[in-house]
Amino acid sequence: MGGVPKPRVSKYVFPVSVVILNRGGRLFQHDMFTELPFKESLEVMSIEGPDIAYDVESLSRKYPHVRFLLLHEKCTTGEKVNIAIEEAMAKLVIVIWNDMKISQGSLADRLLDKIEKQNNLCTVPILKNKKGDTIPSIQVPGYVKKTFRVMPWNPLRDGMKSLFAFDFCGIYNKEKYRLSGGYDRNIKTPFWQKVDFGFRVFLWGEDIVCNTSLLFHYKYETPFEENTPDESYKSFYLKNMCVDYRSDKGVLPFRNFIKYVIKSDTGFITSLKDFLHIKKWVALNKYRFRRDARSLIELWESPE
């Protein structure tokens, strides 16, 4: 609803699209629409639903430059990002929440041109909480007592790598994102959905990096995220941690099924079904892999 109609021929109409994910009250959304500078070079999309607010139609008249994507089914945040990036009419897509503020300089043509030329799959910002303190939003994979962990660090320098985009926020390269397969809709927990996406990006030879000139502010509370291993973790584990890199391809050897079934509490038959399903997915994408999880973690550049 609203916005510039999507053309059938032109691939990119805008140099950049801004995707607004919604949570909390409608006041946040009004603030975002008001604070975002309207430029002809900027596409703005707001993801709505599945419970469509009563005032969407009036909002579309008040903010005619905003395009509202009305979802009719409940879906994960990662799925919303997938849909929005697919619909975006720009090569670069900024993903932000309605309870955040993007600094004026983050939309400067010079900065966006630089990010486009660097050609990373995702560029993440420095994030500030409502007090103005920097959030440790850089995600570093590692092992603690032989157990996999993701450790948060402060963004210390430009170009610092992050395993994933904190709170899904950042600037995505549309073409590279589509080739990566986007966020896995079958992984329901936001944390593990992001970890799965980040591992896939790096295992397939792409990068997620920080740009210290890019700045987003939380206007209210910073959201808490649950990272306890659950059913979503099992999918992540099979798709990433169990894959070996041999010669020029990724493989999911059957010997790793033994490790999985021991750690899993779903029973032998269900575990085997899950394993074979992921094994088929790995075989389909085997030549996309450039390394395995162990080498990625062991060779990850120290954040210090």
Order of alpha helices (4+ residues) and beta strands (2+ residues): beta-alpha-beta-alpha-beta-alpha-beta-beta-alpha-beta-beta-beta-beta-alpha-alpha-beta-alpha-beta-beta-alpha-alpha-alpha
